[in-house]
Amino acid sequence: MVKRKFNVLPLQEASELALEDDVVKINRSSAVVKGGRRFSFSALSIVGNRKGVVGIGYGKAKQTPSAVEKSVKDGKKNLVRVTLDGATIPHEVIGRYGASIVKMVPASPGTGLVAGGAVRKVLELAGVHDILAKSFGSNNPINLVKATLDGLVQLRSREELAERRGVEL
């Protein structure tokens, strides 16, 4: 299991972006106490501007709206910039997190977003329109979202790679 450190955008830069948020999963857990069951909620949210900036957030609270609010706030703290090639990604990539693996392949214009639920939401808010994505292993939404983000962070443009390798295109 590879745990990458994402280069998070500075907060002042994050506040300048027109961000949208989307809730992926709301989970209810309960604790059995003397008077019955006590419920608490956790929410997984994606925050992005559909132009190459995306972040994930996780929040827990006694009520659902509070948990969603916390997760969105957490998502805004964890924004990353994604390298895109028009409406798709520059190259094939595999993202891993925990037991979840997400393979993403660039697609020709007009293909659309071919991906499952949690992966689809991350790609939508990142601004990817044409892509083929397949998830393997665990289908836990938290791990799938983190695996997708791991894959997106690995993306590099041709110019970036040429500069890094010291080669001319």
N, C-alpha and C positions, 0 to 999 in steps of 0.2 A: 504494500500500500504506500503510494507516494503522496506525501502531503506537501504541496507547494505553498509558498508564501505569495499571496497575490499583492501586486503593487497597487495599493489603494489610492484613489484620487484624494487630493487635499479637500478639506471640508468647504473652504470658501469657493472652490471650483465647483463642488457638488451643488451648492445652493444656487448657482447661476444657471444650471440645467433645468429644462422643463421635464421633470420626471413623472412617469406614470407608475402605478403599482398594481400588482395583481396577486391575489391570495391563491396559493397552490393547494395547501392542505390545512385543515383545522382538525386538531386531534383533541378528544376529550378523555381525560383520565380521572379516576375516582379513588378516593381514600375512604375506607370504611371506618367510621368513628362511632362513638357511643349513640348519637342521635340518628344515625343512618349513613348515607353516603355523602361525601363532600366532593364536588366536581371542580376540576380546574381545566383550563384550556391552553393549548399551544397552537401557534399559527406559523406557517412557513410562507413568506412572501418574496416576490421578485420585484425589484425596482429597476426601471430603465427609461431611456429617452428615445428608443427605437433608432438611434443613430450611432451605435457603437459603444454605449456606456450601459453597464448592467451591474446589479448587485443583488445579493441574497440576504435575507434577514430572518431571524427566528425569535419569537417572543412568547412568554408564558405569563398567564394571569388568571384570576378567578372568573372573569367574564370574557366572552369572546371578543367584543369590540376593543377591549383593552389589550388583549393578546395580539390582535391584528395591528393595532396602533404601534405597539412595541416592536413588532416584527418589521413594519415599514420603516420605523426610525432606525432600526439595526441595519436594514438593507441600505439606507442612505449613507451609513457610516462605512459600508463595505463595497463601495462602487469600484469597478475596474473598467479600463478602456479595452475594447476588443478590436483587433485588426480585421477589417472586412475588405472584400474585393467586390465593390459594387453592391449587389443584393445577395451575394453568397460569401463563402469563406475562401481564402486563398488556396488552401490545400487540405487534403484528407488528414484527419486527426482523431486520436483516441484519448478520451478523458477517463480517468479512473478515480474512484473514491470509495473506500471500504470495499464491499463486494459488488459494487455497481460499476459497469463499464459502459460508456457511450461512444459509439463510433459515428463520426460525422463526415460526410462526403459532399464536396461542392456539387451543385447541380446547375444545369443550363437555365437561362432565363425562361420563366413561365412554368417551371416544374412545380413551384410552390413549396410549402413547408411540410415535408413528410417526416413527422416525428410523433412520439407518444405524448401523453398529457403533460407531465412535469417538464420534460425536455422541451416540448413545444413552447411553453410559456416563457422559458428562459430565452430561447432563440427569438421569439417574437419581440420581446422587450429589448433584446440586444440589437435588433434591426436587421436580422437575417430573413430574407424572403424566399430564397431558392436553396434548399438543402435536403439531403437525405440523411436521416439519423436513425440509428438502431441501438436499442439498449440491451445489454446482456447482464446476466447475474441477478443480483438483488433488485427488486422493483420498489424498494423503499424510496418515497418521494424526496426525502432529505438527501440521501446518498446520490440519487439520480441527478438532482439539481446541482449538487457540489461536483459531481463527475462531469456534467455538462460545462460548468464554469471552468473546471480544470482544463478541459479540452480547448475552450475558447481562449484561455490565457496563453496556451501554447502556440497559438497562431502567429505567424510572422509573414510580412509582405516580402516580395521578391527583393525590393530595394533594401529592406532591413537586413535580410540574409546576406546580400552582396556586400553591404557595408561591414557587417560582422565578420565575414570571411576575408575581406580585403580583396574582393574580385570585382571586375567591371562587368556590367550586363551587356 
